[in-house]
Amino acid sequence: MQDTLTLYELNNLVHSVLEDTMDGEYWLLAELSEARLATNGHFYVEFVQKDAAGRNFVARARGTIWSRTYQLLAPLFERATGERLRAGLTVRVQVTVSFHELYGYSLNILDIDPSYTLGAMARRRREILQQLEADGILHDNQQLPLPPLLKRIAVVSSATAAGYGDFCNQLAHNDYGLAFEVRLFPAVMQGVNVEASVLAALSAILDEADAWDCVVLIRGGGSSSDLSDFDTYALAAAVAQMPLPVIVGIGHERDQTVLDSVAHTTVKTPTAAAAFLIDHGAQQLARLDALRQRLSRSTLLRMQRSHTRLQQLTASLPRAFVLLCERGGRRLDNLSARLTAAPRHRLLAERHALEQSASHIAIALTRQTERTRFRLELLAQKLQALNPQHQLARGYSLLLTSDGRLVRSVEDVSVDQTVIVRLCDGEVRACIEDKSLCAPVVSGQ
């Protein structure tokens, strides 16, 4: 039967094996998911490695830069890269491996290669933001106006998260007595299911967007490395294109995700999100109170002016009545005088109109008579010009049959027929001996 070891003995054995087999220095390429400077001057980090898809963690390790080493390395790294040591950077560091029976496995950082300054997490965020900008949706949500009242709040969070409880408690017990209608759309806020779960919650809110004033996406607690679960294009695009303002509070003071860059408003914690909503409501209350005071002052001033005006009218009423009576009397006198003079003026006007009409009629008759006489003279002249006697005097004659019919054609007479030739000074009789037709006269020849 094998010997049974205590936990300390087992850890001590691991310690001895590591010291015997891994007592050298190693260059390590890993991503910083956490980076924190402690009050004692030591710098604590968490290294992570993800799978090929960049989504799931396959390795984690704690690391420490002791205070004296950090004071040397940090300024050199920042001067060389323009970046401070922070979460999200991929770094190449020289480490030794250590194992402590109480604190477990950790890496002691001895040196940093500044050539690796931008980690996979930071690079991935930058690429997502570039894609959102190329698609033209990066700032869509940020450009939405905040409604005057943010009362109906759709919350995306985990139902069991302490941050969600703090958020609701702060809204319910605000100092201004503001009433909020809060509904949770539950989602997983940590792990591989974050993207699908949050997208489902946002889709459910979108289906009833008219029922809400804004969306609050909050996450309380958790490690900084878990924030990378929110760094996906699908989540960022959904938040950017949400028709409601989105308030995001899923990180810590030193952390930022892609959602922070596309949301309408970014705060650090759920309680900060609640404070933002309360402050917005308080500002609206202040505006309403200012309007109430202005309205009250305006109403009071208006009443005072109306009262003063009423007093003035009351004081001037007797005098106004006397003036009105005097004006009425004068008006009646004027009307009476006008009524007396009106018939006489009307008769004179009508007489003048009749005289003008008679004058116009006489003139019109005279003109009409002259025009008629002139026309008769013209007609007489035309009749005189058409008198056949004038044509006979010029040498023409008229040929008539014995019974007085006018001969117009050779067809109207026959040979041996007696005809009458009328001349200007008399008539002669003749007998037709012969007749013949002449060639017709062609017009224009």
C-alpha positions in Angstrom: 0.0 0.0 0.0 1.4 3.4 -1.0 2.1 6.1 1.5 -0.6 8.8 2.0 0.6 12.4 1.6 -0.7 15.5 3.1 -1.6 18.4 0.9 1.5 20.3 2.1 3.7 17.3 1.4 2.3 16.9 -2.1 2.8 20.6 -2.8 6.3 20.5 -1.4 7.0 17.6 -3.7 5.8 19.6 -6.7 7.9 22.5 -5.5 11.0 20.3 -5.4 10.3 18.8 -8.8 9.8 22.2 -10.4 13.0 23.5 -8.8 15.0 20.5 -10.0 13.5 20.5 -13.6 12.6 24.2 -14.3 15.3 26.2 -12.6 16.1 28.3 -15.6 14.7 31.4 -17.2 12.2 31.3 -20.0 10.8 33.8 -22.6 7.0 33.7 -22.6 4.6 35.2 -25.1 1.1 35.7 -23.5 -1.7 38.2 -23.1 -2.3 40.3 -20.0 -5.9 39.9 -19.0 -5.3 41.6 -15.7 -2.6 44.1 -14.6 -2.6 45.8 -11.2 -0.2 47.8 -9.2 -0.5 47.1 -5.5 0.1 49.6 -2.8 3.3 47.7 -1.8 4.7 48.5 -5.2 4.5 45.0 -6.6 2.8 44.6 -10.0 0.4 41.6 -10.3 -0.8 40.3 -13.6 -2.8 37.4 -15.1 -1.5 35.8 -18.3 -4.0 34.1 -20.6 -3.9 32.1 -23.8 -6.9 31.5 -26.1 -7.7 28.9 -28.7 -7.1 29.5 -32.4 -10.6 31.1 -32.8 -9.6 33.6 -30.1 -12.7 33.0 -28.0 -12.0 30.3 -25.4 -9.2 30.4 -22.8 -6.9 27.4 -22.9 -4.4 28.5 -20.2 -4.0 31.0 -17.3 -1.2 31.8 -15.0 -0.5 34.4 -12.3 2.5 36.6 -12.6 4.4 39.1 -10.4 6.8 41.9 -11.1 8.4 42.6 -7.8 8.6 46.2 -6.8 12.2 46.9 -7.5 12.1 45.2 -10.9 8.8 47.0 -11.8 10.4 50.4 -11.1 13.0 49.6 -13.7 10.9 47.8 -16.3 7.7 50.0 -16.4 9.4 53.3 -17.4 11.5 51.5 -20.1 8.4 49.7 -21.5 6.3 52.9 -21.6 9.0 55.0 -23.3 9.6 52.3 -25.9 6.0 51.5 -26.7 4.0 54.6 -25.7 1.8 52.2 -23.7 1.7 51.5 -20.0 1.5 47.9 -18.8 -2.3 47.2 -18.8 -4.8 44.5 -19.5 -5.3 43.7 -23.2 -1.6 43.8 -24.2 0.3 40.8 -25.6 3.7 40.9 -24.1 6.9 38.9 -24.4 8.4 38.5 -20.9 11.3 36.6 -19.3 10.1 34.6 -16.4 11.1 32.0 -13.8 8.7 29.4 -12.6 7.9 29.1 -9.0 5.6 27.1 -6.8 4.6 27.9 -3.3 3.0 25.3 -1.0 0.4 27.9 0.1 0.0 30.2 -3.0 0.5 27.7 -5.7 1.9 28.1 -9.2 3.1 31.5 -10.4 5.6 33.2 -12.7 8.2 35.8 -11.6 8.8 38.4 -14.3 12.4 39.4 -14.8 12.4 41.3 -18.1 10.0 42.5 -20.8 10.6 42.7 -24.6 8.9 46.0 -25.7 8.5 44.8 -29.3 5.1 43.2 -28.3 3.0 46.1 -27.3 -0.4 45.4 -28.7 -2.1 42.2 -27.5 -4.5 40.0 -29.2 -7.4 41.5 -27.2 -6.5 45.1 -28.0 -5.9 44.2 -31.7 -9.2 42.4 -31.9 -11.1 45.4 -30.5 -9.4 47.7 -32.9 -10.3 45.5 -35.9 -13.9 45.3 -34.8 -14.1 49.1 -34.4 -12.6 49.6 -37.8 -15.1 47.2 -39.3 -18.0 49.1 -37.6 -16.7 52.4 -38.9 -16.4 50.9 -42.4 -20.0 49.7 -42.2 -21.0 53.2 -41.2 -22.7 52.2 -37.9 -20.0 53.0 -35.4 -21.7 56.1 -34.0 -25.4 55.4 -34.8 -26.4 54.7 -31.2 -24.4 57.6 -29.9 -26.3 60.0 -32.1 -29.7 59.1 -30.8 -31.3 61.8 -28.6 -32.0 60.9 -25.0 -35.7 61.0 -24.2 -36.6 63.7 -21.7 -37.8 61.0 -19.3 -35.8 57.8 -18.8 -38.5 56.0 -16.9 -39.1 52.6 -18.7 -35.8 50.8 -18.4 -35.0 47.5 -20.2 -32.1 45.8 -18.4 -29.8 43.2 -19.9 -28.0 41.4 -17.1 -27.8 38.2 -15.1 -30.7 37.7 -12.7 -28.4 36.5 -10.0 -25.7 39.2 -10.5 -25.1 41.4 -7.4 -24.7 44.3 -9.8 -28.2 44.0 -11.0 -29.5 44.0 -7.4 -27.5 47.1 -6.6 -28.8 48.8 -9.7 -32.5 48.1 -8.9 -32.0 49.0 -5.2 -30.3 52.4 -6.1 -33.2 53.2 -8.5 -35.8 52.3 -6.0 -34.4 54.4 -3.1 -33.2 57.5 -5.0 -33.3 60.8 -3.2 -35.7 62.5 -5.6 -38.6 60.1 -5.3 -38.3 59.2 -9.0 -40.3 56.1 -10.1 -38.7 53.8 -12.6 -40.3 50.8 -14.4 -37.5 48.2 -14.7 -37.7 44.9 -16.5 -34.9 42.4 -16.7 -34.1 40.6 -19.9 -31.9 37.9 -18.5 -28.6 37.0 -20.2 -25.4 35.2 -19.4 -22.7 37.8 -18.6 -19.7 35.5 -18.4 -18.3 32.7 -20.5 -18.7 31.3 -24.0 -22.5 31.9 -24.1 -22.3 35.7 -23.6 -22.7 36.7 -27.2 -25.7 34.5 -28.0 -27.4 35.2 -24.7 -27.0 39.0 -24.9 -28.0 39.1 -28.6 -31.2 37.2 -27.7 -32.0 39.7 -24.9 -31.4 42.6 -27.3 -33.7 41.0 -29.9 -36.5 40.6 -27.3 -36.2 44.3 -26.4 -36.2 45.2 -30.1 -39.5 43.4 -30.6 -41.2 45.8 -28.1 -39.0 48.8 -28.5 -41.9 51.2 -28.2 -42.4 50.1 -24.6 -39.0 51.3 -23.4 -37.1 54.5 -23.1 -33.6 53.1 -23.0 -31.6 49.9 -22.7 -29.1 49.3 -19.8 -26.5 46.5 -20.2 -24.8 45.9 -16.8 -22.4 43.3 -15.3 -21.1 43.4 -11.8 -18.0 41.7 -10.6 -16.0 39.1 -12.5 -12.4 39.2 -13.7 -11.2 41.6 -16.3 -10.3 38.8 -18.7 -14.0 37.9 -18.8 -14.7 41.2 -20.5 -13.3 39.9 -23.7 -16.5 37.9 -24.1 -18.2 41.2 -25.0 -15.6 42.0 -27.7 -17.5 40.6 -30.7 -18.6 42.2 -33.9 -22.2 40.8 -33.6 -22.7 42.3 -30.1 -21.2 45.7 -31.1 -23.3 45.9 -34.3 -26.5 45.0 -32.4 -25.8 47.7 -29.8 -24.8 50.3 -32.4 -28.0 49.8 -34.4 -30.4 49.6 -31.5 -33.1 52.2 -32.0 -33.1 53.0 -28.2 -30.2 54.7 -26.4 -28.0 52.0 -24.8 -26.2 52.6 -21.5 -23.3 50.1 -20.9 -21.8 49.5 -17.5 -20.0 46.1 -17.7 -16.4 47.0 -16.8 -14.2 48.4 -14.1 -12.5 51.8 -13.8 -9.5 50.7 -15.8 -11.2 48.4 -18.4 -12.9 49.1 -21.7 -14.7 46.9 -24.3 -15.9 47.5 -27.8 -19.4 48.0 -26.5 -18.1 51.0 -24.6 -17.1 52.6 -27.9 -20.5 52.1 -29.6 -23.0 52.6 -26.8 -24.8 55.9 -26.4 -23.4 56.3 -22.8 -20.7 54.4 -21.0 -20.4 54.1 -17.3 -18.1 51.8 -15.3 -20.5 49.9 -12.9 -24.1 49.1 -12.5 -24.4 51.6 -9.7 -22.9 54.2 -12.0 -25.6 53.3 -14.6 -28.3 53.8 -11.9 -26.7 57.1 -10.9 -26.8 58.3 -14.5 -30.5 57.6 -14.8 -31.3 59.2 -11.5 -29.2 62.3 -12.4 -30.9 62.5 -15.8 -34.3 62.4 -14.0 -33.1 64.9 -11.4 -32.1 67.3 -14.2 -35.5 67.0 -15.8 -37.1 67.6 -12.4 -35.0 70.7 -12.0 -36.1 71.9 -15.4 -39.7 71.3 -14.5 -39.3 73.0 -11.2 -37.7 76.0 -12.9 -40.5 76.1 -15.4 -43.0 75.8 -12.5 -41.4 78.7 -10.7 -41.3 80.8 -14.0 -45.0 80.0 -14.6 -45.9 80.8 -11.0 -44.0 84.2 -11.2 -45.5 84.9 -14.6 -49.0 84.1 -13.4 -48.6 86.2 -10.2 -47.3 89.1 -12.2 -50.1 88.7 -14.7 -52.7 88.7 -11.9 -51.1 91.8 -10.3 -51.2 93.6 -13.7 -54.8 92.5 -14.3 -55.8 93.7 -10.8 -54.1 97.1 -11.3 -55.8 97.4 -14.7 -59.2 96.5 -13.1 -58.7 99.1 -10.5 -57.9 101.7 -13.2 -60.9 100.7 -15.2 -63.1 100.9 -12.1 -61.9 104.4 -11.3 -62.3 105.5 -14.9 -65.8 104.0 -15.4 -67.9 107.0 -14.3 -65.9 109.4 -16.4 -66.1 107.0 -19.3 -69.9 106.7 -18.9 -70.2 110.5 -19.1 -68.0 110.7 -22.1 -69.9 107.9 -23.8 -73.2 109.7 -23.1 -71.8 113.0 -24.5 -70.5 111.2 -27.6 -73.8 109.4 -28.0 -75.7 112.7 -27.8 -73.4 114.3 -30.4 -73.8 111.3 -32.7 -77.6 111.5 -32.4 -77.5 115.2 -33.3 -75.4 114.5 -36.3 -77.7 111.7 -37.4 -80.7 113.9 -37.0 -79.1 116.6 -39.1 -78.1 114.1 -41.7 -81.6 112.7 -41.9 -83.1 116.2 -42.3 -80.7 117.1 -45.1 -80.7 113.8 -46.8 -84.0 114.0 -48.8 -83.2 117.5 -50.1 -79.8 116.4 -51.2 -81.2 113.2 -52.8 -83.8 115.3 -54.8 -81.1 117.6 -56.0 -78.9 114.7 -57.0 -81.8 113.0 -58.9 -82.7 116.2 -60.7 -79.2 116.7 -61.8 -79.0 113.1 -63.0 -82.2 113.6 -65.0 -80.9 116.8 -66.6 -77.7 115.0 -67.5 -79.7 112.1 -69.0 -81.8 114.5 -71.0 -78.8 116.3 -72.3 -77.1 113.0 -73.2 -80.3 111.8 -75.0 -80.5 115.0 -77.1 -76.9 114.7 -78.1 -77.3 111.1 -79.0 -80.4 111.7 -81.1 -78.6 114.5 -83.0 -75.7 112.3 -83.7 -77.9 109.4 -84.8 -79.9 111.7 -87.2 -76.7 113.0 -88.8 -75.3 109.5 -89.2 -78.7 108.4 -90.8 -78.7 111.5 -93.2 -75.2 110.7 -94.3 -76.0 107.1 -95.1 -79.1 108.1 -97.1 -77.0 110.5 -99.1 -74.5 107.7 -99.9 -77.3 105.4 -101.0 -78.7 108.1 -103.2 -75.4 108.6 -104.9 -75.0 104.8 -105.4 -78.5 104.7 -106.9 -77.8 107.6 -109.2 -74.6 105.9 -110.4 -76.5 102.7 -111.2 -79.2 104.5 -113.3 -79.2 102.9 -116.9 -79.8 106.2 -118.5 -76.2 107.2 -117.7 -75.0 104.1 -119.5 -77.1 104.8 -122.6 -75.8 108.4 -122.7 -72.3 106.9 -123.0 -73.3 105.1 -126.3 -74.7 101.9 -125.0 -78.1 100.6 -125.9 -80.7 98.1 -124.6 -82.2 95.4 -126.9 -85.8 94.5 -126.0 -88.2 92.1 -127.5 -91.5 93.5 -128.9 -93.1 92.6 -125.6 -90.5 94.6 -123.6 -88.3 91.7 -122.3 -84.5 92.4 -122.1 -82.4 90.5 -124.6 -79.3 89.2 -122.9 -78.2 86.4 -125.4 -78.6 85.5 -129.1 -80.7 82.6 -127.8 -83.4 85.1 -126.6 -84.2 86.1 -130.3 -84.8 84.4 -133.6 -84.4 85.4 -137.3 -87.1 87.7 -138.7 -88.1 88.7 -135.1 -88.8 92.3 -134.6 -86.9 93.9 -131.7 -86.8 97.3 -130.0 -83.4 99.2 -129.7 -83.6 101.7 -126.8 -81.1 104.6 -127.1 -80.6 107.5 -124.8 -83.0 109.8 -126.6 -85.5 107.3 -128.0 -86.3 103.8 -129.5 -86.0 102.2 -132.9 -87.5 99.0 -134.2 -85.4 96.5 -136.2 -85.8 93.1 -137.7 -83.4 90.2 -137.0 -81.9 89.0 -140.3 -79.2 86.8 -138.9 -77.5 85.7 -135.7 -74.3 84.1 -134.8 -72.4 83.2 -131.6 -69.2 84.9 -130.7 -66.2 83.1 -129.0 -66.6 83.2 -125.2 -64.5 85.8 -123.5 -61.9 84.0 -121.3 -61.1 85.8 -118.0 -57.5 87.0 -117.8 -56.9 87.0 -121.6 
